[in-house]
């Protein structure tokens, strides 16, 4: 069954809750829409096993043709209407977003948008860092506000095995340094942790960022998730965040920090000695569906309301003139969010036997 057309057989519906009184757009569980993740391409130059394993995405794999990708103008249309409906953060993802040509033009377009109260969006980007050294300054000058870089190991041999293309860790570290020089502040670095694969690198990464960046970069540990259907996910490869945090705290004592905003994915902790903070994203062991504020726009114009969804909502007829204009687009986005009831991580154990054909991580942008 194709993930893009599969019916939502596995996602239970809940009754609509009473309308909120704050005027914001909410879903059926009273969650506001605050974040839109925008995938710019389904292509990536890495073959990380938890996202795009080589066995599935080898040389013969067919990626989306250029004509099917949303144009920058179409992406900006969706972003403009999402901001009108309450979205405040726009995050550019992929695949690998830095593979998209002329990316700074899109960043300038998105940075020029405004919320109804006149504020610019919180504009962020997530990258594997492989191309960052040569683009960081231009991205910052174009108006990109925040940056997240994936880094799954500090040891070069482990990192090359993880990305499965032999890419050196030194080049990603060079990209992080370039981003810091370009003026990006509070850069986030994400490590996907797989027990028995790279969990031995967690302390090394924590020590590296403690020692070298003075709290200017925030390392976050992500539990290995069953996103998509092709990453060989097994529960025994999940290292629960509580266990990993205990390992780190045994070396460097930690203190909890409050969330900075509603819908934040990471549980925040600070080093007791003041050497910065780290975070834990725990979709498996501590589901955070209850305050999830995110939707995802794929590179070919489908809106997904959950990372684990089986089906997206095709916006291309509205964007390409076959049906209506921007008012109709806004109404469609509002209707999609208002009908949302996704809570996969809370229901994982009950839903796993159904083996739903979920969309792949590289399509949804993580």
C-alpha positions as CSV (number, residue, x, y, z in Angstrom):
1,X,0.0,0.0,0.0
2,X,1.4,3.4,-1.0
3,X,2.0,5.6,2.1
4,X,0.7,8.6,0.1
5,X,-2.6,7.1,-0.7
6,X,-3.2,4.7,2.2
7,X,-6.4,5.3,4.1
8,X,-6.2,6.2,7.8
9,X,-7.3,2.7,9.0
10,X,-5.1,2.7,12.0
11,X,-5.6,6.1,13.6
12,X,-8.6,6.3,15.9
13,X,-10.9,9.3,15.8
14,X,-12.0,11.2,18.9
15,X,-15.0,13.4,19.3
16,X,-14.5,17.1,18.7
17,X,-13.8,19.0,21.9
18,X,-15.6,22.3,22.7
19,X,-14.2,25.2,20.8
20,X,-11.4,27.1,22.6
21,X,-12.0,30.6,23.8
22,X,-8.6,32.1,22.9
23,X,-9.4,32.6,19.2
24,X,-6.6,30.4,18.0
25,X,-7.0,27.4,15.6
26,X,-7.0,24.1,17.6
27,X,-7.4,20.5,16.6
28,X,-9.8,18.0,18.0
29,X,-7.6,17.5,21.1
30,X,-7.3,21.3,21.6
31,X,-3.7,21.5,20.4
32,X,-2.9,24.8,18.6
33,X,-1.0,24.8,15.3
34,X,2.3,26.6,15.9
35,X,4.9,24.8,13.8
36,X,5.2,24.1,10.1
37,X,8.0,21.9,8.9
38,X,8.7,22.3,5.2
39,X,10.5,19.6,3.3
40,X,12.4,21.1,0.3
41,X,13.5,17.8,-1.3
42,X,13.3,14.1,-0.7
43,X,16.9,13.7,-1.8
44,X,19.8,13.3,0.7
45,X,23.5,12.7,0.2
46,X,23.6,10.5,3.3
47,X,22.1,7.0,3.8
48,X,21.6,6.9,7.5
49,X,20.0,3.6,8.5
50,X,17.3,5.2,10.7
51,X,16.1,7.4,7.8
52,X,17.2,6.3,4.3
53,X,18.8,2.9,4.6
54,X,20.9,2.0,1.5
55,X,19.0,-1.3,1.1
56,X,15.8,0.7,0.3
57,X,17.4,3.8,-1.2
58,X,20.1,2.4,-3.4
59,X,21.4,3.7,-6.8
60,X,18.1,2.7,-8.6
61,X,15.8,4.6,-6.3
62,X,13.6,7.1,-8.0
63,X,13.3,10.4,-6.3
64,X,10.7,13.1,-7.1
65,X,11.2,14.8,-10.4
66,X,11.9,18.5,-10.4
67,X,8.5,19.3,-11.8
68,X,6.7,17.7,-8.9
69,X,8.5,19.8,-6.3
70,X,6.7,22.8,-4.9
71,X,8.2,26.1,-6.2
72,X,9.5,28.6,-3.7
73,X,6.4,30.8,-4.5
74,X,4.1,27.9,-3.7
75,X,5.9,27.1,-0.5
76,X,5.6,30.8,0.5
77,X,1.9,30.7,-0.2
78,X,1.4,27.8,2.2
79,X,3.6,29.5,4.8
80,X,1.8,32.8,4.5
81,X,-1.6,31.1,5.2
82,X,-0.2,29.0,8.0
83,X,1.1,32.1,9.7
84,X,-2.4,33.6,9.4
85,X,-3.8,30.6,11.2
86,X,-1.4,30.8,14.2
87,X,1.9,29.1,13.0
88,X,4.9,30.9,14.4
89,X,7.8,28.6,13.5
90,X,8.8,27.6,9.9
91,X,11.4,24.9,9.8
92,X,13.1,23.9,6.5
93,X,13.9,20.3,6.2
94,X,14.5,17.5,3.7
95,X,15.9,15.1,2.8
96,X,18.8,17.4,2.9
97,X,17.5,21.0,2.4
98,X,20.9,22.4,1.5
99,X,20.7,20.4,-1.7
100,X,17.9,22.6,-3.0
101,X,19.2,25.1,-5.4
102,X,19.0,28.9,-4.7
103,X,17.8,28.2,-1.2
104,X,18.7,31.7,0.0
105,X,16.0,33.1,-2.3
106,X,13.3,31.1,-0.5
107,X,14.7,32.1,2.9
108,X,14.5,35.7,2.0
109,X,10.8,35.2,0.9
110,X,9.9,33.5,4.1
111,X,11.8,35.9,6.3
112,X,9.8,38.7,4.8
113,X,6.5,37.2,5.8
114,X,4.7,38.5,8.9
115,X,2.2,37.1,11.5
116,X,-1.1,38.9,12.0
117,X,0.5,40.9,14.8
118,X,3.3,42.0,12.5
119,X,6.1,39.7,13.7
120,X,8.5,37.8,11.5
121,X,8.3,34.0,11.6
122,X,10.8,32.1,13.7
123,X,12.7,30.7,10.7
124,X,14.8,27.6,11.2
125,X,16.6,24.9,9.2
126,X,17.6,21.3,10.0
127,X,20.6,19.9,8.0
128,X,23.1,17.0,8.1
129,X,25.8,19.6,8.1
130,X,27.7,18.2,5.1
131,X,27.3,21.3,3.0
132,X,27.1,23.9,5.8
133,X,30.6,25.2,5.7
134,X,30.2,26.7,2.3
135,X,26.6,28.0,2.9
136,X,26.4,29.2,6.5
137,X,27.2,32.8,5.9
138,X,24.8,33.2,3.0
139,X,22.0,31.5,4.9
140,X,22.4,33.8,7.9
141,X,22.6,36.9,5.6
142,X,19.4,35.8,3.9
143,X,17.5,35.8,7.2
144,X,17.7,32.3,8.6
145,X,17.4,32.7,12.3
146,X,18.1,29.2,13.8
147,X,20.0,26.1,12.8
148,X,19.9,22.4,13.8
149,X,22.6,20.0,12.7
150,X,22.4,16.2,12.9
151,X,25.6,14.5,14.3
152,X,25.4,10.9,15.3
153,X,29.0,10.3,16.4
154,X,32.2,12.0,17.1
155,X,34.4,9.1,16.2
156,X,35.1,9.3,12.5
157,X,34.8,5.5,11.8
158,X,31.5,5.3,13.7
159,X,30.2,8.4,11.9
160,X,31.1,7.1,8.5
161,X,29.3,3.9,9.2
162,X,26.2,5.8,10.4
163,X,25.9,8.0,7.3
164,X,26.9,5.0,5.1
165,X,28.5,7.1,2.5
166,X,31.9,7.5,4.1
167,X,31.4,11.2,4.9
168,X,34.0,12.5,7.5
169,X,32.9,13.9,10.8
170,X,35.5,16.7,10.5
171,X,33.5,18.3,7.7
172,X,30.4,18.5,9.8
173,X,32.4,20.0,12.6
174,X,33.8,22.5,10.2
175,X,30.3,23.4,9.2
176,X,29.3,24.0,12.8
177,X,32.3,26.3,13.3
178,X,31.3,28.2,10.1
179,X,27.8,28.6,11.4
180,X,29.0,30.0,14.7
181,X,31.2,32.5,12.9
182,X,28.3,33.5,10.7
183,X,26.4,34.6,13.7
184,X,24.0,31.7,14.4
185,X,23.3,31.5,18.2
186,X,22.2,28.6,20.3
187,X,22.8,26.1,17.5
188,X,21.2,22.7,18.2
189,X,22.9,19.5,17.5
190,X,20.8,16.3,17.2
191,X,22.1,12.8,17.9
192,X,19.8,9.8,17.1
193,X,20.9,7.1,19.6
194,X,20.7,3.4,18.7
195,X,21.6,1.0,21.4
196,X,24.5,-1.2,20.3
197,X,25.2,1.0,17.2
198,X,26.3,4.5,18.4
199,X,25.2,4.8,22.0
200,X,28.8,4.6,23.1
201,X,29.4,8.0,21.4
202,X,26.9,9.9,23.6
203,X,29.4,10.8,26.4
204,X,32.1,11.7,23.8
205,X,29.7,14.1,22.1
206,X,28.5,15.6,25.4
207,X,32.1,16.1,26.4
208,X,33.0,17.7,23.1
209,X,30.3,20.3,23.2
210,X,30.8,21.1,26.8
211,X,34.5,21.7,26.3
212,X,34.6,23.5,23.0
213,X,31.5,25.8,22.7
214,X,30.8,27.2,26.1
215,X,27.1,26.5,26.0
216,X,26.7,28.1,22.6
217,X,25.5,24.8,21.1
218,X,22.8,22.5,22.6
219,X,23.3,18.8,22.1
220,X,20.0,16.8,22.0
221,X,19.6,13.1,22.2
222,X,16.8,11.5,20.1
223,X,15.4,8.1,20.8
224,X,15.5,5.8,17.8
225,X,11.9,5.9,16.4
226,X,9.8,3.7,14.2
227,X,9.3,6.5,11.6
228,X,8.5,5.1,8.2
229,X,8.6,1.4,7.5
230,X,12.1,0.7,6.2
231,X,14.5,1.5,9.0
232,X,14.5,-1.9,10.7
233,X,13.2,-0.4,13.9
234,X,13.4,-2.7,16.9
235,X,12.5,-1.8,20.4
236,X,15.7,-3.4,21.8
237,X,17.7,-0.8,19.8
238,X,15.9,2.0,21.7
239,X,17.9,3.5,24.5
240,X,15.4,5.2,26.7
241,X,16.2,8.8,27.5
242,X,16.1,8.2,31.3
243,X,18.8,5.6,31.0
244,X,21.0,7.8,28.8
245,X,20.5,10.8,31.1
246,X,21.6,8.7,34.0
247,X,24.8,7.8,32.2
248,X,25.6,11.4,31.5
249,X,24.6,12.6,34.9
250,X,27.0,10.1,36.5
251,X,29.8,11.9,34.7
252,X,28.5,15.5,34.8
253,X,25.6,16.1,37.3
254,X,22.5,17.6,35.6
255,X,19.6,19.8,36.8
256,X,16.2,20.1,35.0
257,X,15.2,23.2,33.1
258,X,11.6,24.3,32.3
259,X,10.3,24.3,28.7
260,X,10.8,27.5,26.8
261,X,7.4,27.2,25.1
262,X,4.4,25.0,24.7
263,X,4.8,22.0,22.3
264,X,8.6,21.8,22.8
265,X,9.8,18.4,21.9
266,X,12.9,18.2,24.1
267,X,13.1,17.8,27.9
268,X,15.8,20.3,28.8
269,X,18.6,19.8,31.4
270,X,21.6,21.9,32.4
271,X,25.0,20.9,33.6
272,X,25.2,21.7,37.3
273,X,28.6,23.2,36.8
274,X,27.2,25.8,34.3
275,X,28.8,24.3,31.1
276,X,25.6,24.6,29.1
277,X,22.5,22.4,28.5
278,X,21.4,19.3,26.8
279,X,18.0,17.9,25.7
280,X,16.3,14.6,25.3
281,X,13.6,13.9,22.7
282,X,11.7,10.8,23.9
283,X,9.0,9.9,21.5
284,X,9.1,6.3,22.4
285,X,9.5,6.3,26.2
286,X,7.8,9.6,27.0
287,X,5.3,10.4,24.3
288,X,4.5,14.1,23.9
289,X,1.5,13.8,21.6
290,X,-0.6,15.7,24.1
291,X,0.9,19.1,23.2
292,X,2.2,18.5,19.7
293,X,1.8,21.6,17.6
294,X,3.5,20.4,14.3
295,X,2.4,19.8,10.8
296,X,4.7,18.8,7.9
297,X,4.6,19.9,4.3
298,X,6.3,17.5,1.9
299,X,8.4,18.6,-1.1
300,X,5.5,17.7,-3.4
301,X,2.8,19.6,-1.6
302,X,1.2,17.2,0.8
303,X,0.4,18.2,4.4
304,X,0.9,15.6,7.1
305,X,-0.3,16.2,10.6
306,X,1.8,13.5,12.3
307,X,5.4,12.2,11.8
308,X,3.9,8.7,11.8
309,X,1.0,9.4,9.5
310,X,-0.1,7.1,6.6
311,X,-1.7,9.8,4.5
312,X,-1.1,13.4,3.5
313,X,-3.5,16.0,2.2
314,X,-2.7,17.1,-1.3
315,X,-2.5,20.9,-1.6
316,X,-1.3,21.1,-5.2
317,X,-4.7,21.6,-6.8
318,X,-5.1,24.7,-4.7
319,X,-1.5,25.9,-5.3
320,X,-1.5,25.3,-9.0
321,X,-4.7,27.0,-9.9
322,X,-7.0,24.1,-10.5
323,X,-9.1,25.0,-7.4
324,X,-9.5,28.4,-5.8
325,X,-6.9,30.8,-4.5
326,X,-5.3,31.8,-1.2
327,X,-8.6,32.1,0.7
328,X,-9.5,28.6,-0.3
329,X,-6.0,27.4,0.7
330,X,-6.4,29.0,4.1
331,X,-9.8,27.4,4.6
332,X,-8.4,24.0,3.6
333,X,-5.4,24.3,6.0
334,X,-7.8,25.3,8.8
335,X,-10.1,22.4,8.1
336,X,-7.2,19.9,8.1
337,X,-5.9,21.0,11.4
338,X,-9.3,21.3,13.0
339,X,-10.0,17.7,12.2
340,X,-6.7,16.4,13.5
341,X,-6.6,13.8,16.2
342,X,-3.2,12.2,15.8
343,X,-1.6,10.5,18.8
344,X,0.5,7.7,17.4
345,X,3.3,7.7,20.0
346,X,0.7,7.5,22.8
347,X,-0.9,4.5,21.0
348,X,2.2,2.8,19.7
349,X,1.9,-0.5,21.4
350,X,-1.8,-0.9,20.4
351,X,-1.1,0.1,16.8
352,X,2.1,-1.8,16.1
353,X,0.3,-5.2,15.3
354,X,-1.6,-3.4,12.5
355,X,1.7,-2.6,10.7
356,X,0.5,0.5,9.0
357,X,2.4,1.7,5.9
358,X,3.7,5.0,7.2
359,X,5.4,7.7,5.2
360,X,9.2,7.7,5.3
361,X,11.2,10.1,7.5
362,X,13.0,11.6,4.5
363,X,9.6,12.5,2.9
364,X,8.2,14.2,6.0
365,X,11.4,15.9,7.2
366,X,11.6,14.5,10.7
